[in-house]
Structure formats: structure tokens, C-alpha cells
Amino acid sequence: MPPAVRAEILDAYEQRLRTTGNAIFADPEARRQALCQANAVIDDVDRYGASGTAEMAPVATPFTLSVGRDRAQRGIHPVQSLRAATLLFEAALPPLIREYARGDADDGAVTANVAATLHRTIMARIETGALSYVGFLLERVFTSHLAERRRIGRELHDRVAHAIGVGLQHLDLHRIYQKRRSDRAEGKLDQAGRAMRDALSLTRALSEELRHSVGPAGLEDALRGYLKASVPSSVAITCTVTGDTRTVPQAIAEEIYLVLREAVRNALLHSGSGRLDVSVEVCGTALTAAVRDHGRGFTPSPQDLSGGGLLSMRERVELVGGSLSICPGPAGGTTVAICVPLSGESR
């Protein structure tokens, strides 16, 4: 392949990525990877193009596999990769045909062979990248679900088991005081009853969380139900919903519900705020949501975002192609903000 033809294809491809506003062009590393892939495509066509050979060498190299995973990490939607593939085909086909059909009597057959090989080698890389992209997302789903199970396990151990242990301790003390005919025996029995009722209440709350999901009534119904059941009466709460949350795809609504639930729980446990503001807005192209408290404020460090509940929240949002931010409010408190595109595009 003459260097001038290769340079012409790569320049035209990069120009098309730029003028169409493709997300791959906007990310320097993704753009570098795309040009490396384009070079490999040109090599394949150079090797097999004019002959019409059906069999090509496997394209599932470590680099090709890493591209899909890397784009998932960078939040680049597969739609952008498919569009980039189309742009590469459009940029490469005319120069390749001009190069291979030159002086060939059967230029129609040459053109067909070149186009077929170009199409096959591009789509082989798209397929390989898509598999690694999906594999990465499945890992993220597993990680998020595992984090949720661990959280519930901690709740059972730290709160439910503790309340039961306290209740049993009071029952043991009741028996001891009863044998001594102490006036304190009755008080210990009352304390045991309160501890057991606390444990029962906690168990019911966890059971409700496990059972509850976003059903046909939509995200708004699930969110209001959770707030009603879980926010104590001592905390003033506003919940503002704009747009029809029933139009949000089920998979997105479920993940966003879990993130909002975790944000509300964190605010109740850590902010010391007597007021929470929860908002959700659904428009044609995006879902935005926020949980704002008016407490002591919190600015997460990189370490805070690298593990635990905050990491799980961020991963759930990124899983559906969105972004999450946590920042202090202008007048104190903390705001957790979410934005998720609904048009099938990456952010």
C-alpha cells in the first residue's frame, strides 16, 4: 500500500470523525486507538483485498479486545463505534478502489472484492470490540449486585443482629434479676421487648428493600414509596418529579432508583440534616436527578470514590451511560447529581 494512499485514508477518516462530532474523536486516546484500528484494516485490505480471499487472519488480538473494554470505561456508546465504522468504510473505499482497479480490465470484480474485504475486516473488529464491551458491562453488573448484597449483609450484622443480641442480653438480665426478686427485672423485660421490636422493624425494612423494584408504575412511584417508608418524620422532605418516569427504560430506571435510594440513605445517616430535597426530571433526551441535604457537607476524596457505596453508585450510573457528581452545596450540605442520556447515545 503506497504511503500516500494510506495517509489519504487516515486523514479523511479523522476528518469525518471530527466533522460528525463523533465521541471517539473527542477523546484523544480513543481517537488514537481508532486510527490504529484503521491502519490494521488497511493492512488487511492490502493483504487480501484484490484477490477476494474469504478467509482472513483472526482480528481478536489483545489490542482489539482492549478497545471495547476501554470504550466502555470511557463511556463511549457502541453506537459511536458503529458510526465510526461507517465513516472508515466511506473514507477508505474510494482510494482503495482507485488503487487496486487501476489498469485492471475487470475492475468491477476488483471493486467488489475490495469492498467485501473492507467490510469484513471492519465488522470483524466491531464484533470483537462489542464482545469485550459487553463483557466489561457484565462485570460491572456483577460488581454492583455484589456490593448491594454486601451492604445488606452489613445491615443484618451491624443492626439487626445487634438489636437481637441486645434483646437477648436484657432477657438474660431479666432472669437473673427475677431470681433475686429485684425491681429491675420488669425494666429489663421492657428493654428486651423494645430491642426485639427494633430488630423486627429493621428486618421488615430490609425485606421491603429486597422486594421493592421499579414496576410498571415507574421510577416516581418506587421513589415516593421508598421515601414514605424510610425517611423518619423528623426529617422534612420534598420530592419533585417532572416528566413521565414511566417512559424511562426499565433497566435504567432500576439502576437510578438504587442510586437515589443509596444517596438518600447516606444523607440520613451522615449529613445530620433535618431536610432533604429529591428531584427527578425526564425530558426527551435525558434523565436528571438530584438528592440534596442541608447538613454538614461532604466533598468526596479520590479514596472515597474508589470503594464502598460511592463507587457502587458511580458504577451503576456509568453502567447505563450516565454521569454522577457529588459536591458541596453553595449554602452548605451536599448534592448528589445524576444525568443519564435516554436517546441511545453516550454522554
NUVEX-736970 format. One record per residue (C-alpha): x, y, z. Coordinates in steps of 0.1 Angstrom, whole numbers, padded with zeros to 4 digits, always signed. Example, Ala and Ser with C-alpha at 12.3 -4.5 7.8 and 13.67 -1.06 7.14 Angstrom:
+0123-0045+0078;+0137-0011+0071;
// end
This chain:
+0000+0000+0000;+0016+0033-0010;+0021+0056+0020;+0003+0084+0002;-0029+0063-0001;-0027+0052+0035;-0022+0088+0046;-0052+0099+0024;-0075+0073+0041;-0064+0081+0076;-0067+0119+0071;-0102+0115+0055;-0113+0092+0083;-0101+0115+0111;-0117+0145+0093;-0150+0126+0091;-0149+0118+0128;-0143+0154+0136;-0170+0169+0114;-0197+0145+0125;-0189+0151+0162;-0182+0115+0170;-0173+0109+0206;-0143+0089+0196;-0127+0120+0181;-0133+0140+0213;-0113+0115+0234;-0076+0116+0224;-0069+0080+0235;-0100+0067+0218;-0090+0086+0186;-0055+0071+0187;-0070+0036+0191;-0094+0043+0162;-0065+0053+0139;-0045+0022+0149;-0076+0001+0140;-0079+0019+0107;-0042+0011+0099;-0049-0026+0107;-0079-0025+0084;-0058-0010+0056;-0032-0038+0061;-0059-0064+0058;-0072-0049+0026;-0037-0047+0013;-0032-0083+0020;-0065-0098+0008;-0084-0070-0010;-0080-0075-0047;-0079-0113-0045;-0113-0117-0029;-0100-0142-0004;-0127-0151+0021;-0105-0162+0049;-0087-0136+0069;-0064-0138+0099;-0082-0135+0132;-0086-0099+0144;-0092-0108+0181;-0058-0096+0192;-0052-0083+0227;-0053-0047+0214;-0086-0052+0196;-0101-0068+0227;-0089-0040+0248;-0106-0013+0226;-0142-0024+0235;-0134-0025+0272;-0116+0008+0271;-0145+0025+0253;-0169+0011+0280;-0147+0026+0307;-0147+0059+0289;-0184+0060+0285;-0183+0058+0246;-0215+0041+0235;-0213+0013+0208;-0235+0035+0185;-0204+0057+0182;-0182+0028+0172;-0207+0017+0146;-0209+0052+0132;-0171+0054+0132;-0170+0021+0113;-0193+0035+0086;-0171+0066+0084;-0140+0045+0079;-0157+0025+0051;-0167+0057+0034;-0133+0072+0037;-0113+0041+0027;-0133+0027-0002;-0127+0053-0030;-0089+0055-0026;-0087+0017-0023;-0107+0011-0055;-0087+0037-0073;-0055+0020-0062;-0065-0016-0070;-0087-0012-0100;-0061+0009-0119;-0055-0007-0153;-0075-0038-0145;-0098-0049-0172;-0122-0065-0148;-0124-0035-0125;-0160-0044-0114;-0148-0077-0098;-0118-0059-0082;-0142-0032-0068;-0165-0059-0054;-0135-0078-0038;-0120-0047-0022;-0154-0036-0009;-0162-0070+0005;-0128-0073+0022;-0130-0038+0036;-0165-0046+0050;-0154-0079+0066;-0123-0066+0083;-0141-0036+0097;-0171-0056+0110;-0148-0083+0125;-0132-0056+0147;-0166-0042+0156;-0178-0076+0167;-0147-0083+0187;-0149-0049+0204;-0186-0054+0211;-0180-0087+0229;-0153-0071+0251;-0176-0041+0257;-0205-0063+0268;-0181-0085+0289;-0169-0054+0308;-0205-0042+0315;-0214-0077+0328;-0185-0075+0352;-0198-0041+0364;-0233-0055+0368;-0219-0084+0389;-0198-0059+0410;-0228-0037+0417;-0250-0065+0427;-0223-0080+0449;-0218-0046+0466;-0256-0045+0473;-0256-0079+0488;-0226-0070+0510;-0244-0038+0521;-0274-0058+0531;-0252-0083+0549;-0236-0055+0569;-0271-0041+0578;-0281-0076+0590;-0249-0080+0610;-0245-0044+0624;-0281-0035+0631;-0305-0065+0631;-0281-0089+0648;-0270-0062+0672;-0306-0054+0682;-0314-0091+0687;-0282-0095+0708;-0292-0066+0730;-0327-0081+0734;-0313-0114+0744;-0289-0097+0769;-0319-0080+0785;-0338-0113+0788;-0308-0129+0805;-0306-0100+0829;-0344-0103+0835;-0340-0139+0846;-0311-0130+0869;-0330-0101+0885;-0362-0122+0887;-0344-0149+0907;-0331-0122+0931;-0366-0107+0932;-0351-0074+0921;-0373-0045+0910;-0351-0041+0879;-0364-0074+0864;-0395-0058+0849;-0375-0030+0833;-0351-0054+0816;-0381-0073+0801;-0394-0040+0787;-0360-0032+0772;-0358-0066+0757;-0392-0061+0741;-0381-0027+0726;-0349-0043+0712;-0368-0071+0696;-0393-0047+0681;-0364-0026+0667;-0349-0058+0651;-0383-0067+0636;-0387-0032+0622;-0352-0033+0607;-0359-0068+0592;-0391-0056+0576;-0373-0025+0561;-0346-0047+0546;-0372-0071+0533;-0390-0042+0517;-0358-0031+0500;-0351-0066+0487;-0386-0070+0474;-0391-0035+0460;-0382-0026+0424;-0393-0002+0397;-0425-0017+0383;-0450-0006+0356;-0459+0025+0377;-0424+0038+0370;-0395+0054+0389;-0416+0081+0406;-0439+0056+0423;-0410+0035+0435;-0391+0065+0448;-0420+0081+0466;-0428+0047+0482;-0393+0044+0495;-0392+0079+0509;-0425+0074+0526;-0414+0042+0542;-0378+0051+0551;-0375+0088+0559;-0382+0095+0596;-0409+0120+0604;-0383+0143+0620;-0368+0150+0585;-0386+0173+0562;-0385+0160+0526;-0396+0174+0492;-0398+0151+0462;-0402+0169+0428;-0408+0149+0396;-0410+0165+0362;-0420+0144+0332;-0433+0109+0329;-0408+0085+0345;-0428+0055+0331;-0411+0063+0297;-0377+0056+0312;-0364+0021+0301;-0368-0005+0329;-0331-0012+0332;-0322+0025+0335;-0350+0032+0360;-0340+0003+0382;-0303+0014+0385;-0312+0051+0390;-0337+0041+0417;-0310+0022+0436;-0286+0051+0433;-0311+0076+0446;-0321+0053+0474;-0284+0050+0484;-0280+0088+0482;-0310+0093+0505;-0297+0067+0529;-0263+0083+0531;-0278+0117+0537;-0300+0104+0565;-0270+0085+0582;-0242+0111+0578;-0254+0146+0570;-0272+0155+0602;-0297+0174+0580;-0333+0180+0590;-0343+0184+0554;-0338+0166+0521;-0347+0177+0486;-0351+0150+0459;-0357+0158+0423;-0361+0139+0391;-0367+0153+0356;-0373+0133+0324;-0372+0150+0291;-0369+0136+0256;-0332+0131+0256;-0321+0127+0292;-0330+0119+0328;-0315+0141+0355;-0319+0136+0392;-0305+0150+0425;-0305+0144+0462;-0296+0175+0483;-0293+0177+0520;-0287+0208+0542;-0263+0192+0567;-0226+0194+0575;-0215+0190+0539;-0192+0164+0522;-0166+0166+0495;-0155+0131+0485;-0118+0123+0481;-0104+0100+0454;-0102+0073+0481;-0139+0077+0489;-0148+0072+0452;-0125+0041+0448;-0145+0018+0470;-0177+0011+0490;-0211+0027+0485;-0199+0057+0465;-0181+0036+0440;-0211+0014+0436;-0233+0044+0430;-0210+0058+0403;-0206+0024+0386;-0244+0019+0385;-0248+0053+0368;-0220+0047+0344;-0234+0013+0336;-0264+0030+0319;-0242+0056+0302;-0246+0084+0326;-0225+0105+0350;-0227+0112+0387;-0213+0141+0407;-0211+0147+0444;-0203+0182+0456;-0210+0206+0484;-0240+0230+0481;-0235+0267+0479;-0251+0272+0513;-0238+0240+0529;-0249+0205+0526;-0242+0180+0498;-0257+0175+0464;-0256+0142+0445;-0265+0148+0409;-0271+0123+0381;-0275+0127+0344;-0284+0098+0320;-0290+0101+0283;-0321+0085+0270;-0315+0087+0233;-0292+0057+0230;-0262+0079+0227;-0233+0082+0251;-0228+0113+0271;
// end
